[in-house]
Amino acid sequence: MDLEMVEQLIAQRGIEVVKVGGADMDGVFRGKRILSSHFVEGCRGGGFPQCDVIFGWDIQEQLIDGLALGSAASGYADIVMRPDLSTFRLVPWEAGSAAVVCDYFSEDGGPLGASPRQVLRRVIERAEASGYRPRMAAEFEVRFFREDQQSLRAKGYAGLQPLSPGLNCYSIHHASLDEDLIGGIRRQMIEFAVPVEGYNREHGEGMYEINLHYADALTAADCALLYKSGSKEIAAAGGVVPTFMAKYSDRLDGCSGHLHQSLWSLDGERSLFWNEAAPHHASELMRAYLAGVLATLPELMLMYAPNVNSYKRFVVGSWAPTNVTWGFENRTTALRVIASSAAACRIENRVPGADVNAYLGFAASLAGGLYGLERGLTCPPPITGDAYRAADVLKLPGTLTEAVERFAASALAREYFGDAFVDHYARMRQWEVECFRRAVTDWERQRYFEQV
């Protein structure tokens, strides 16, 4: 769309307000609701002011010290949101409203290097300069609860009522019982131009996996952002709350956020991962890309697993990987190669949980793949059978502390994402570690209260 087309749509559909915003460092859709007449005016004028604090606080909106952006050091200055009009869309579940995703710029006009969408753009541009068109998709596992904002807090986020009882993974008839809610999310997401490809009951009470259709990498990340935010709005109308926590309970499997990726010719006509004559149809280019993603998993882990809770998901035998492995159609490995046809030939990165910021997860995978291509890396042999029992393989970082240390020291991260992002993101995730170290948990009270 261009601005003239947007104006026509606003007039034709009676749009009163536009949700204008983008992803913060945690992948939360933040911004402002702007009246449509002011939205058009702002687009003509170069954008909308936004306090940079959205990049300077944590997910609970506590201010973080030691940041160059979004802190007292910057005076909590304004940055500029510039709508990407190609993302403009009507919000079907909210009459008279639309939404648009923005890029962030400093007041001097330069792109904000620390913003997640800009980080992904930077890596996409590097890929395109080499003749590659990256396409990606996200699939999210999510748990739904029959709760609301008040009951969550009253219960302390524990003892919640799931949308549906029992495990019932892949059960068609149990999924049908929830179709009023889950089907409603699917229909409205598709109308919202967020293409849901399919969904199923997963291995947990009230748990579903929602698959988004693949698209060019930036569009796919935008859809992941809008899906997470929009599904919460739709579910709330039905008295239901979803959570994308990586690990809601130590008694239950975690929620994954698998990232699917492939490279295509610049015209989008030919998969560069597919070779009809090669073993498993995996081209040499695909294998070099795969080798790069695999080799960079440990030092880029922070972009896949950004929270303390993320690392509770990596448990042997839990469908989440624990080591640096790959295989053909192997769901116990970190990277799973799927090569059933040229159109579907891709790599599934199984490391991220549902708490992943898709912009950063996609950027990390793509950067790793490009690293493998640019260095001509070679894959180790694929794992067949149970990867949890594989010998002589590296372990994935096991804590947020370890992941922060590896990322902050990574020359590769600085090359592909820039110093501004690496320094900012490492400090933000270190803050998460510091907050957790100060926290006193229910586990500690139950373990030590009486006996020490």
N, C-alpha and C positions, 0 to 999 in steps of 0.2 A: 504494500500500500504506500501511496504518497499522501501528503497532507490534504490534498483536495479530495481524495477518496475517503479519507477518515472523516473529513467534515461532512461529506454527503451521507455517510453511514450514521454519524451522530444525529443528523437531522432526520433521516428516514426512520430510525429506530427509537427516537426520543431519548437519547442517552443524556442523562443529567450529570453523572459523575464518572470520572475515570480514575481507576486505581493505578497510580504512577509509582514505580519502584523497581527494586532489583534485589539480588541476593547479597546478604551480609556475609561475614566470614564463616558463619555456621550454616549457610544455605537457607536462612529464614527470609521470606519475601517481606521486605520493609520499604516503606515509602509514605506517600500521602494520597488522600482522596481529593481530587481537584475537580471543581465544577467544569463542565464540558467547554463552556465559552472561554474560561481562563486556560484550559488545556490547549485549545487551538492557539490562543494568543501566546502562551508560553513556548509552544513548538516553533512559532514564527520568531520568537525572541531568543532562541538558542538554548532553552531548557528551563529547569526549575531548581531553585536552591534547596539544599538538604544539609542539615547539620552533619558534620563528619563523625559525630559520636557513634553513628551506627557501625563504624569500623573500629571503635575504640572501647566497646564494652563487651562483656561476655554474654552468653545466651540468656542469663538472668538479669542482664542490663546493669551489672556491676562494672564500674569504671576500672580500667586496667592501666596501671602506671608503666612507664618505660616505653611508650609508643610514640613514634614521630607523627602518626596520623590518628585523629580522633581522641586526643587527650588534651590535658591542660597545656601541654607544650605547644599545641597548635592553636590554643585559645578556643577550641571547639568551633572552628571556622566553618563556613559554608563550603560545600562542594557543589557541583552542578550535575543534575540528572538530565540526560538527553534521551528521550524516548527513541527506541528502535521501532519505527512504525511498521516494520514487517511483522512485529509481534502483537500489534493491536488486535483485540478480539472482544466480542461481547461476552458478558457474564450471564449465562442462561438461568442461573438459580437466584439472581438478584436483579429484579426489574430496574431498567433505566441505568444500568452500569456497564462499564467496559474496563478492560485492564490492558496495560502495556508494560513491557520490560525495558529498563533503561540501562545505558552505559553511564559510568561516572567519570567526571572530569574535574580537574582542579580549576580554580578560578582564572588561572592564566591560560586555560584552554587545552592543556595537555591531558592525555588519558591517565586515570588514576591507576598506577601500576599495581597496587595492592588489591584491587577489587577482583573478586573471583571471575567475573565474566571477562575482564580484560586479560587475566592470566590465561584463560582458555583461548581467547582470540589470538594471543601472542603465539601459542604453540600451533594453532590451526594455520596461521600465516606462514610459519616455518614449514609445515607439511606441504602446503599448497605451492610454496616456492620450489619445493623438490619434486613437484608433479603428482602429489597425492591428495585425494579428497577423502577426508576421514568421515565415516558414518558410524553412528553410535546409538545405543538404546540403553535404558535403565529398566531393571525389574526390581520392584520393592516388595518385600514381605512386611506386613503390617498387622498389628493386633487391634481389634475393635472392642470397645467396652461400652456397656449401657450406663454411661455416667454423663455428668455435665461439669461445668467449671466449678460449681459450688461443691458437688459431691466428691470430686477428686480431692479437693483441699480438706474437706471434712474427714475423709478417710485416710488422709496422708499418703495418697497414691498407692495404698495397699488394700488387699481384700476387695478388689474391684470385680464387678459382674461382667464376664465376657459376653460378647454379642451372642455366641452360641457355645454350648458345652461340648466336651469331648474333643478328641484329636481329629478324626474324620478326614485325614489328608486325601485329597483327590476324590472325595465322595461327592458324586453328582447330586444325589438327593439332599444331602445336608447343605450343600451350597445353594440349592434351590430354595431352602427355607429362609435364607438371608437375602434372596434376590431383590426384595423390596428396597433394601438399603444399598447393597453392593451393585445391583443392576442400575439403581438410580445414579450412583456415582459414575458408573461406566457411561450411561447415556449422556449425562450432562458434561462429562469430560470430553467426549467425542464432539458434542456440540460446541464446546469451548475450544476446539481445535487442538486438543491434547489427545492424540490417537491411542486409545487403549486397544491392545491387540487381543488380549485374553486375560483370564483370571481363574483361580481355583482355590479351594480350601487347602490350607497348609497344615503342617504338623504341629497344631497347637490350638487351644481353645480360642475361638473368635479370631483365628489367624487366617489371613489370605495372602496370596501372591498376585500382584497386579503387574502385567507386562505392558510396557509402552512400545509402540512400533518404532522401528529405527528411522533415523533422519540424519541430515548433516549434523555434525557434532554440536555446533552452537545451538541449533534448533532443538536438538535432543535434550540438552542441558536446560534450556528454557522450559521445555515441557515438563521436565522433572521438577523444577522449581514450582511451576504453576500447579502441577498435580498435587504435590504435597500440601501446598497452601489451600488449594481449592477443595480437596477432599475433606479437609478439616471443617471447612465452612458448610459443605453439603451434609456431612455426617451430623454436625451439630443440630441441624434442623430436624433430624430424626431422633434426637436424644442420645446420640452416640459420639464417642470420642476415640479417634485412632491414635496410636503411638508408633513412631518410627524409631524408638530406642533400639539400639543394637541388641541389648539383653535386658528384658524386662524383669526376669526372675532367674535366680540360680537353679531353679527346678525345671526350667523350660529351655528349649532350644532358642537361639537368638533369631533376630530378623535380619536377613541379608539384603544387600542393595547391589546385586550383581550388575556389572557393566559389560555390555557387549560392544564389540568394535571391529571394524574392517576398514581397509583402504581401497579406494576405487580410483579409476582414471579421472582426470579433471573434468571430463565431459559427463561423468557419472554413468557411463555405459558399460564399464567392464570392471569386475572385481579383480583386484591385484593379488588377492589371497588365494584365488582358485587356480589350480592347474589340473586339468582332466587326467593327465598322464602320470602325475606324481603320486607317491604313496599317500593314501588318505586324501588325495587331491590338494594337499597343502603345498603351495608354491614356495620357492626359495625365499622370495620376498616376505611371505608370511612367517617363515621360520626365523628369519633374521629379526623381524619385528617382535615376534614372540620371545626370542632370546633377550631382546632389550628390555621388554616389560618384566620378564622374569628376573634379570640381573639387577634391576633397579627397585624391585619390591621393598627390600629392607630400608633403603635410604629415603624412599618416597612414601613409606608407610603412613606417615603423618597425614597425608592428603587422602588416604583411603580410610583411615581409622583415627578420627580427630579427637575423640573423647576418652576419658578414663573408662567409661562404661563400654566403649568399643572393644576393649581387650578382654572383657569377660566372655565374649562370644567365641573366642578361639579355644575350643575344647575338643580334644580328640574324640572322634566318632559322632560329632554333633552337626555334621554337614558344613561346618566352617573349616577352612584350611588352617593348618598350623605350621606348614613348612613351605619352602620355596621349590615348588614342583609344578609340573605340567603333564598333561596327558590328553590323548584323543578320547573324547566322550567319557571322561573320568570326573565324577563329582566329588572325589576326595582330594583332588589337587587344587592348587591355588589358581591355575589357569587351565581352562578346559577348551580344547579345540573342537569346534563343531563344523563339519564339512560335508553336509548331506547334499548340497547343491551349490551351484555358483552364486545364486542370489542369497543363500543363507549362510555362506561360508564366513566364519567369524571366530573371534576369540572371546570367551567369557572370562572376565576377571572376577573370581569368586571371593576375593579378599574383603571388599568393602561390606559394611553392614548398612542397614537402612538409614542410619544416621549420616551417611556420606553426603557432603556437598557435591552434587553432580558436576558442577563446573570444575571443581578441583580434582575429583576422581577421574573425570575424562582427561583433564590436562595432564595428570600424572601418567596415565596409561599411554596417552599419545606421545608424550615426551619420552617415556621409556622405549616405546616402539621405534621412534625416530632415532634414538640413541643406538639401538641395535642395528638399524639400517645404515646409519652414518658410519658406524664402526665395523660393519660387516661381521657382527657377532654370530656365533654358531650355537644352536640349542644343545643342551645335554640330552641324553636319551629320555624319551617319555616314560612316565611311570605307568605301569600296568598293574591292576589290582589296587590294594589298599595303600594309599599314599601315606597314611598315618604311620605305617610300619616301615616306610622307606628308610634305608640306611644311607649314610654319607651324603645327606642333604642339609642345607642350611635351614635353621628355624626362622620363622618370622619374628620380628620384635614382639616381646611379650607384654610390654607395658608402654604407657604413654610417655613416661620418662625416657625410656630407651629410644623411642621413635623421635622425640624432640631432639635429642642429642645427635642422632644420625642425620636428621634433616638439616639442622642448623649448620652442620659441618660439611654438607654436600655441595661440592663444586658443580655437580651436574644440575642440581636444583637452581643454583644461582645463574647458570648459563641459560637454562630453558625458561625460567620464570622471572628472573630479575632479582636484584638484591632487595629492592623495596618490599616485594612480597615475602621473600624468605625471612627477612628480619622481622617483619610485622607478624607473620603467621607463627613463626617459632615462639615469639614472645607471648602471643595470645594462648598458645597451647601449653606453654610453660606455666602460665597463670592457672590453667585448669588443674595442673599437677599441684600447684601451691594451695589452691582452694580445697582440693581433696585431702591433702595432708592435714589440714586444719579441721576437717569435718569429723564429728563423732557419730558413728553409724549405729543402727539398730543391732547389727551383728556384734559390735563391741559391747553394747549394753547387755545383750543376752549372754554373752560369753564371760564377762568379767564382773558384772554388777555385784553378785552375791559372794563369789568365791575368792576374790583376791583380798 
